[in-house]
Amino acid sequence: MKILLVEDQKDLREILEKRLKKEYSVDSCEDGEEALDFLSVYSYDIVLLDIMLPKLDGFGVCEQLRRQSQVPILMLTALDGEEEQLRGFG
């Protein structure tokens, strides 16, 4: 299984990447534009996507990704408002 991890917080990204690499192939990046660059070149089985990202937020990445792929996306976020949840499902 190949995973793209998109997380801007370096410490969290490194912890998640280290744990995931024990079992999976993992690429990681720190902003939305870099995520789209990876996604245009490589294929993934799942994308772990933070919502609050620099340059292009996770919602923007998700919207653009959905235009070309149905890869599963697991959103990582501290946002817990109903509006954000509905936007994520959309």
N, CA, C and O atoms as CSV, one atom per row, in Angstrom:
chain,resi,resn,atom,element,x,y,z
A,1,MET,N,N,0.852,-1.174,0.000
A,1,MET,CA,C,0.000,0.000,0.000
A,1,MET,C,C,0.898,1.237,0.000
A,1,MET,O,O,1.875,1.316,0.744
A,2,LYS,N,N,0.543,2.194,-0.848
A,2,LYS,CA,C,1.304,3.440,-0.959
A,2,LYS,C,C,0.436,4.590,-0.444
A,2,LYS,O,O,-0.707,4.766,-0.867
A,3,ILE,N,N,1.007,5.366,0.479
A,3,ILE,CA,C,0.290,6.441,1.169
A,3,ILE,C,C,0.957,7.779,0.883
A,3,ILE,O,O,2.184,7.884,0.867
A,4,LEU,N,N,0.124,8.814,0.655
A,4,LEU,CA,C,0.619,10.187,0.629
A,4,LEU,C,C,0.152,10.852,1.916
A,4,LEU,O,O,-1.049,10.931,2.177
A,5,LEU,N,N,1.085,11.323,2.711
A,5,LEU,CA,C,0.813,12.016,3.960
A,5,LEU,C,C,1.040,13.511,3.729
A,5,LEU,O,O,2.135,13.928,3.352
A,6,VAL,N,N,0.003,14.306,3.956
A,6,VAL,CA,C,0.088,15.754,3.743
A,6,VAL,C,C,-0.187,16.438,5.079
A,6,VAL,O,O,-1.330,16.511,5.529
A,7,GLU,N,N,0.873,16.935,5.703
A,7,GLU,CA,C,0.782,17.546,7.037
A,7,GLU,C,C,1.845,18.637,7.144
A,7,GLU,O,O,3.022,18.387,6.885
A,8,ASP,N,N,1.431,19.850,7.525
A,8,ASP,CA,C,2.382,20.953,7.592
A,8,ASP,C,C,3.169,21.015,8.896
A,8,ASP,O,O,4.246,21.611,8.923
A,9,GLN,N,N,2.678,20.429,9.958
A,9,GLN,CA,C,3.401,20.440,11.227
A,9,GLN,C,C,4.502,19.378,11.186
A,9,GLN,O,O,4.231,18.177,11.179
A,10,LYS,N,N,5.728,19.846,11.159
A,10,LYS,CA,C,6.876,18.967,10.952
A,10,LYS,C,C,6.939,17.827,11.963
A,10,LYS,O,O,7.143,16.676,11.577
A,11,ASP,N,N,6.769,18.125,13.241
A,11,ASP,CA,C,6.869,17.081,14.267
A,11,ASP,C,C,5.817,15.993,14.068
A,11,ASP,O,O,6.133,14.805,14.124
A,12,LEU,N,N,4.585,16.391,13.838
A,12,LEU,CA,C,3.513,15.426,13.627
A,12,LEU,C,C,3.738,14.627,12.353
A,12,LEU,O,O,3.539,13.412,12.333
A,13,ARG,N,N,4.155,15.312,11.287
A,13,ARG,CA,C,4.425,14.631,10.022
A,13,ARG,C,C,5.507,13.567,10.189
A,13,ARG,O,O,5.373,12.453,9.684
A,14,GLU,N,N,6.567,13.914,10.893
A,14,GLU,CA,C,7.659,12.966,11.088
A,14,GLU,C,C,7.236,11.764,11.931
A,14,GLU,O,O,7.630,10.636,11.637
A,15,ILE,N,N,6.439,11.994,12.975
A,15,ILE,CA,C,5.944,10.888,13.805
A,15,ILE,C,C,5.061,9.955,12.986
A,15,ILE,O,O,5.251,8.739,13.001
A,16,LEU,N,N,4.095,10.529,12.272
A,16,LEU,CA,C,3.193,9.710,11.454
A,16,LEU,C,C,3.958,8.948,10.380
A,16,LEU,O,O,3.718,7.762,10.155
A,17,GLU,N,N,4.868,9.631,9.728
A,17,GLU,CA,C,5.640,8.997,8.656
A,17,GLU,C,C,6.469,7.832,9.204
A,17,GLU,O,O,6.510,6.759,8.602
A,18,LYS,N,N,7.111,8.039,10.320
A,18,LYS,CA,C,7.937,6.987,10.926
A,18,LYS,C,C,7.096,5.757,11.261
A,18,LYS,O,O,7.498,4.626,10.987
A,19,ARG,N,N,5.936,5.986,11.850
A,19,ARG,CA,C,5.048,4.864,12.218
A,19,ARG,C,C,4.504,4.150,10.980
A,19,ARG,O,O,4.491,2.921,10.920
A,20,LEU,N,N,4.067,4.911,10.018
A,20,LEU,CA,C,3.479,4.316,8.818
A,20,LEU,C,C,4.503,3.543,7.996
A,20,LEU,O,O,4.178,2.516,7.399
A,21,LYS,N,N,5.744,4.037,7.964
A,21,LYS,CA,C,6.773,3.383,7.151
A,21,LYS,C,C,7.149,1.997,7.666
A,21,LYS,O,O,7.818,1.238,6.966
A,22,LYS,N,N,6.729,1.663,8.872
A,22,LYS,CA,C,6.971,0.314,9.387
A,22,LYS,C,C,6.175,-0.721,8.594
A,22,LYS,O,O,6.566,-1.886,8.514
A,23,GLU,N,N,5.056,-0.287,8.008
A,23,GLU,CA,C,4.171,-1.213,7.308
A,23,GLU,C,C,3.879,-0.839,5.853
A,23,GLU,O,O,3.477,-1.693,5.062
A,24,TYR,N,N,4.080,0.427,5.499
A,24,TYR,CA,C,3.644,0.910,4.198
A,24,TYR,C,C,4.725,1.746,3.512
A,24,TYR,O,O,5.695,2.178,4.135
A,25,SER,N,N,4.526,1.956,2.226
A,25,SER,CA,C,5.349,2.894,1.471
A,25,SER,C,C,4.705,4.266,1.630
A,25,SER,O,O,3.515,4.430,1.362
A,26,VAL,N,N,5.491,5.259,2.069
A,26,VAL,CA,C,4.933,6.573,2.389
A,26,VAL,C,C,5.745,7.685,1.742
A,26,VAL,O,O,6.973,7.710,1.828
A,27,ASP,N,N,5.036,8.605,1.092
A,27,ASP,CA,C,5.604,9.873,0.668
A,27,ASP,C,C,4.947,10.923,1.541
A,27,ASP,O,O,3.785,10.775,1.918
A,28,SER,N,N,5.676,11.985,1.869
A,28,SER,CA,C,5.071,13.033,2.682
A,28,SER,C,C,5.427,14.406,2.119
A,28,SER,O,O,6.460,14.590,1.475
A,29,CYS,N,N,4.542,15.356,2.384
A,29,CYS,CA,C,4.767,16.730,1.970
A,29,CYS,C,C,4.105,17.658,2.977
A,29,CYS,O,O,3.366,17.218,3.858
A,30,GLU,N,N,4.387,18.962,2.831
A,30,GLU,CA,C,3.965,19.889,3.871
A,30,GLU,C,C,2.995,20.982,3.432
A,30,GLU,O,O,2.602,21.804,4.260
A,31,ASP,N,N,2.601,21.021,2.180
A,31,ASP,CA,C,1.609,22.012,1.773
A,31,ASP,C,C,0.763,21.473,0.621
A,31,ASP,O,O,1.097,20.466,-0.003
A,32,GLY,N,N,-0.327,22.163,0.361
A,32,GLY,CA,C,-1.283,21.699,-0.641
A,32,GLY,C,C,-0.748,21.675,-2.057
A,32,GLY,O,O,-1.062,20.759,-2.817
A,33,GLU,N,N,0.045,22.651,-2.424
A,33,GLU,CA,C,0.599,22.679,-3.780
A,33,GLU,C,C,1.565,21.519,-4.003
A,33,GLU,O,O,1.565,20.892,-5.062
A,34,GLU,N,N,2.386,21.243,-2.992
A,34,GLU,CA,C,3.315,20.118,-3.091
A,34,GLU,C,C,2.546,18.796,-3.185
A,34,GLU,O,O,2.956,17.885,-3.905
A,35,ALA,N,N,1.434,18.697,-2.459
A,35,ALA,CA,C,0.604,17.494,-2.523
A,35,ALA,C,C,0.097,17.267,-3.943
A,35,ALA,O,O,0.135,16.143,-4.443
A,36,LEU,N,N,-0.377,18.324,-4.592
A,36,LEU,CA,C,-0.868,18.182,-5.961
A,36,LEU,C,C,0.250,17.802,-6.919
A,36,LEU,O,O,0.024,17.067,-7.881
A,37,ASP,N,N,1.461,18.302,-6.659
A,37,ASP,CA,C,2.609,17.900,-7.478
A,37,ASP,C,C,2.853,16.396,-7.353
A,37,ASP,O,O,3.022,15.709,-8.360
A,38,PHE,N,N,2.872,15.884,-6.123
A,38,PHE,CA,C,3.049,14.450,-5.907
A,38,PHE,C,C,1.941,13.662,-6.601
A,38,PHE,O,O,2.199,12.660,-7.269
A,39,LEU,N,N,0.708,14.129,-6.433
A,39,LEU,CA,C,-0.445,13.406,-6.980
A,39,LEU,C,C,-0.478,13.422,-8.502
A,39,LEU,O,O,-1.105,12.558,-9.115
A,40,SER,N,N,0.188,14.390,-9.119
A,40,SER,CA,C,0.217,14.435,-10.579
A,40,SER,C,C,1.248,13.462,-11.153
A,40,SER,O,O,1.189,13.113,-12.332
A,41,VAL,N,N,2.189,13.027,-10.318
A,41,VAL,CA,C,3.262,12.153,-10.776
A,41,VAL,C,C,3.081,10.715,-10.319
A,41,VAL,O,O,3.348,9.783,-11.077
A,42,TYR,N,N,2.628,10.528,-9.080
A,42,TYR,CA,C,2.540,9.194,-8.485
A,42,TYR,C,C,1.101,8.823,-8.198
A,42,TYR,O,O,0.234,9.688,-8.074
A,43,SER,N,N,0.855,7.520,-8.095
A,43,SER,CA,C,-0.476,7.060,-7.691
A,43,SER,C,C,-0.387,6.514,-6.267
A,43,SER,O,O,0.623,5.931,-5.871
A,44,TYR,N,N,-1.451,6.710,-5.517
A,44,TYR,CA,C,-1.504,6.317,-4.116
A,44,TYR,C,C,-2.755,5.501,-3.854
A,44,TYR,O,O,-3.757,5.615,-4.560
A,45,ASP,N,N,-2.671,4.672,-2.816
A,45,ASP,CA,C,-3.826,3.886,-2.395
A,45,ASP,C,C,-4.702,4.669,-1.432
A,45,ASP,O,O,-5.899,4.409,-1.316
A,46,ILE,N,N,-4.095,5.638,-0.738
A,46,ILE,CA,C,-4.838,6.496,0.196
A,46,ILE,C,C,-4.049,7.784,0.414
A,46,ILE,O,O,-2.821,7.796,0.331
A,47,VAL,N,N,-4.771,8.859,0.691
A,47,VAL,CA,C,-4.156,10.150,1.000
A,47,VAL,C,C,-4.598,10.542,2.409
A,47,VAL,O,O,-5.795,10.611,2.692
A,48,LEU,N,N,-3.637,10.795,3.286
A,48,LEU,CA,C,-3.909,11.323,4.622
A,48,LEU,C,C,-3.684,12.826,4.533
A,48,LEU,O,O,-2.551,13.281,4.374
A,49,LEU,N,N,-4.755,13.589,4.636
A,49,LEU,CA,C,-4.740,15.005,4.261
A,49,LEU,C,C,-5.132,15.918,5.408
A,49,LEU,O,O,-6.256,15.855,5.907
A,50,ASP,N,N,-4.201,16.767,5.826
A,50,ASP,CA,C,-4.506,17.809,6.804
A,50,ASP,C,C,-5.364,18.861,6.103
A,50,ASP,O,O,-5.239,19.058,4.894
A,51,ILE,N,N,-6.221,19.527,6.844
A,51,ILE,CA,C,-7.074,20.558,6.252
A,51,ILE,C,C,-6.393,21.923,6.286
A,51,ILE,O,O,-6.424,22.657,5.299
A,52,MET,N,N,-5.785,22.261,7.403
A,52,MET,CA,C,-5.173,23.590,7.548
A,52,MET,C,C,-3.730,23.538,7.054
A,52,MET,O,O,-2.801,23.291,7.822
A,53,LEU,N,N,-3.568,23.776,5.755
A,53,LEU,CA,C,-2.261,23.716,5.096
A,53,LEU,C,C,-1.904,25.075,4.511
A,53,LEU,O,O,-2.792,25.859,4.175
A,54,PRO,N,N,-0.612,25.359,4.388
A,54,PRO,CA,C,-0.214,26.583,3.693
A,54,PRO,C,C,-0.359,26.430,2.174
A,54,PRO,O,O,-0.442,25.317,1.654
A,55,LYS,N,N,-0.388,27.546,1.492
A,55,LYS,CA,C,-0.455,27.666,0.028
A,55,LYS,C,C,-1.803,27.251,-0.537
A,55,LYS,O,O,-2.440,28.042,-1.233
A,56,LEU,N,N,-2.255,26.034,-0.260
A,56,LEU,CA,C,-3.564,25.546,-0.698
A,56,LEU,C,C,-4.076,24.637,0.400
A,56,LEU,O,O,-3.422,23.651,0.739
A,57,ASP,N,N,-5.245,24.953,0.969
A,57,ASP,CA,C,-5.726,24.140,2.087
A,57,ASP,C,C,-6.198,22.761,1.636
A,57,ASP,O,O,-6.324,22.495,0.441
A,58,GLY,N,N,-6.454,21.901,2.595
A,58,GLY,CA,C,-6.848,20.531,2.308
A,58,GLY,C,C,-8.151,20.434,1.515
A,58,GLY,O,O,-8.314,19.526,0.700
A,59,PHE,N,N,-9.077,21.363,1.750
A,59,PHE,CA,C,-10.312,21.358,0.970
A,59,PHE,C,C,-10.007,21.592,-0.508
A,59,PHE,O,O,-10.579,20.929,-1.374
A,60,GLY,N,N,-9.115,22.526,-0.796
A,60,GLY,CA,C,-8.726,22.808,-2.181
A,60,GLY,C,C,-8.039,21.620,-2.823
A,60,GLY,O,O,-8.295,21.301,-3.984
A,61,VAL,N,N,-7.152,20.954,-2.061
A,61,VAL,CA,C,-6.487,19.749,-2.569
A,61,VAL,C,C,-7.527,18.682,-2.878
A,61,VAL,O,O,-7.491,18.055,-3.936
A,62,CYS,N,N,-8.438,18.484,-1.964
A,62,CYS,CA,C,-9.483,17.469,-2.133
A,62,CYS,C,C,-10.334,17.754,-3.368
A,62,CYS,O,O,-10.612,16.847,-4.152
A,63,GLU,N,N,-10.746,19.001,-3.544
A,63,GLU,CA,C,-11.571,19.371,-4.701
A,63,GLU,C,C,-10.842,19.082,-6.009
A,63,GLU,O,O,-11.427,18.520,-6.935
A,64,GLN,N,N,-9.575,19.461,-6.089
A,64,GLN,CA,C,-8.822,19.229,-7.323
A,64,GLN,C,C,-8.547,17.750,-7.542
A,64,GLN,O,O,-8.602,17.267,-8.673
A,65,LEU,N,N,-8.253,17.033,-6.471
A,65,LEU,CA,C,-7.989,15.599,-6.580
A,65,LEU,C,C,-9.220,14.855,-7.068
A,65,LEU,O,O,-9.108,13.941,-7.885
A,66,ARG,N,N,-10.395,15.234,-6.577
A,66,ARG,CA,C,-11.629,14.549,-6.964
A,66,ARG,C,C,-11.965,14.724,-8.449
A,66,ARG,O,O,-12.726,13.931,-9.002
A,67,ARG,N,N,-11.424,15.720,-9.080
A,67,ARG,CA,C,-11.661,15.918,-10.512
A,67,ARG,C,C,-10.955,14.863,-11.348
A,67,ARG,O,O,-11.329,14.639,-12.499
A,68,GLN,N,N,-9.935,14.209,-10.787
A,68,GLN,CA,C,-9.147,13.262,-11.566
A,68,GLN,C,C,-9.019,11.887,-10.939
A,68,GLN,O,O,-8.535,10.964,-11.594
A,69,SER,N,N,-9.442,11.719,-9.676
A,69,SER,CA,C,-9.200,10.446,-9.007
A,69,SER,C,C,-10.250,10.181,-7.935
A,69,SER,O,O,-10.841,11.106,-7.378
A,70,GLN,N,N,-10.467,8.913,-7.662
A,70,GLN,CA,C,-11.350,8.509,-6.575
A,70,GLN,C,C,-10.566,7.861,-5.438
A,70,GLN,O,O,-11.125,7.095,-4.652
A,71,VAL,N,N,-9.263,8.169,-5.348
A,71,VAL,CA,C,-8.436,7.625,-4.280
A,71,VAL,C,C,-9.069,7.991,-2.930
A,71,VAL,O,O,-9.523,9.122,-2.757
A,72,PRO,N,N,-9.107,7.064,-1.981
A,72,PRO,CA,C,-9.656,7.393,-0.662
A,72,PRO,C,C,-8.840,8.492,0.018
A,72,PRO,O,O,-7.612,8.516,-0.065
A,73,ILE,N,N,-9.545,9.396,0.691
A,73,ILE,CA,C,-8.912,10.503,1.403
A,73,ILE,C,C,-9.374,10.454,2.850
A,73,ILE,O,O,-10.572,10.434,3.134
A,74,LEU,N,N,-8.413,10.435,3.756
A,74,LEU,CA,C,-8.699,10.522,5.183
A,74,LEU,C,C,-8.233,11.895,5.634
A,74,LEU,O,O,-7.043,12.207,5.575
A,75,MET,N,N,-9.182,12.719,6.088
A,75,MET,CA,C,-8.840,14.086,6.476
A,75,MET,C,C,-8.408,14.126,7.932
A,75,MET,O,O,-9.077,13.595,8.819
A,76,LEU,N,N,-7.263,14.777,8.153
A,76,LEU,CA,C,-6.725,14.979,9.491
A,76,LEU,C,C,-6.929,16.441,9.843
A,76,LEU,O,O,-6.458,17.322,9.124
A,77,THR,N,N,-7.625,16.710,10.940
A,77,THR,CA,C,-7.885,18.103,11.265
A,77,THR,C,C,-8.253,18.291,12.721
A,77,THR,O,O,-8.784,17.391,13.372
A,78,ALA,N,N,-7.959,19.478,13.213
A,78,ALA,CA,C,-8.401,19.873,14.542
A,78,ALA,C,C,-9.742,20.611,14.447
A,78,ALA,O,O,-10.374,20.893,15.465
A,79,LEU,N,N,-10.165,20.920,13.226
A,79,LEU,CA,C,-11.451,21.595,13.034
A,79,LEU,C,C,-12.571,20.626,13.388
A,79,LEU,O,O,-12.563,19.475,12.953
A,80,ASP,N,N,-13.534,21.092,14.177
A,80,ASP,CA,C,-14.607,20.189,14.567
A,80,ASP,C,C,-15.999,20.790,14.383
A,80,ASP,O,O,-16.990,20.242,14.866
A,81,GLY,N,N,-16.062,21.903,13.692
A,81,GLY,CA,C,-17.345,22.546,13.471
A,81,GLY,C,C,-18.179,21.809,12.432
A,81,GLY,O,O,-17.646,21.147,11.541
A,82,GLU,N,N,-19.474,21.934,12.560
A,82,GLU,CA,C,-20.400,21.265,11.637
A,82,GLU,C,C,-20.165,21.719,10.195
A,82,GLU,O,O,-20.225,20.909,9.270
A,83,GLU,N,N,-19.902,22.998,10.008
A,83,GLU,CA,C,-19.673,23.522,8.660
A,83,GLU,C,C,-18.462,22.861,8.006
A,83,GLU,O,O,-18.519,22.485,6.834
A,84,GLU,N,N,-17.372,22.716,8.751
A,84,GLU,CA,C,-16.172,22.066,8.221
A,84,GLU,C,C,-16.429,20.594,7.912
A,84,GLU,O,O,-15.956,20.075,6.901
A,85,GLN,N,N,-17.180,19.924,8.786
A,85,GLN,CA,C,-17.496,18.511,8.552
A,85,GLN,C,C,-18.325,18.350,7.279
A,85,GLN,O,O,-18.043,17.471,6.465
A,86,LEU,N,N,-19.335,19.183,7.103
A,86,LEU,CA,C,-20.164,19.104,5.906
A,86,LEU,C,C,-19.358,19.429,4.650
A,86,LEU,O,O,-19.537,18.796,3.610
A,87,ARG,N,N,-18.483,20.404,4.749
A,87,ARG,CA,C,-17.644,20.763,3.601
A,87,ARG,C,C,-16.731,19.598,3.251
A,87,ARG,O,O,-16.527,19.313,2.071
A,88,GLY,N,N,-16.180,18.922,4.247
A,88,GLY,CA,C,-15.337,17.766,4.005
A,88,GLY,C,C,-16.084,16.625,3.331
A,88,GLY,O,O,-15.540,15.970,2.442
A,89,PHE,N,N,-17.307,16.383,3.736
A,89,PHE,CA,C,-18.103,15.337,3.103
A,89,PHE,C,C,-18.484,15.703,1.679
A,89,PHE,O,O,-18.649,14.835,0.822
A,90,GLY,N,N,-18.621,17.014,1.438
A,90,GLY,CA,C,-18.984,17.482,0.102
A,90,GLY,C,C,-17.875,17.249,-0.870
A,90,GLY,O,O,-18.005,17.583,-2.048
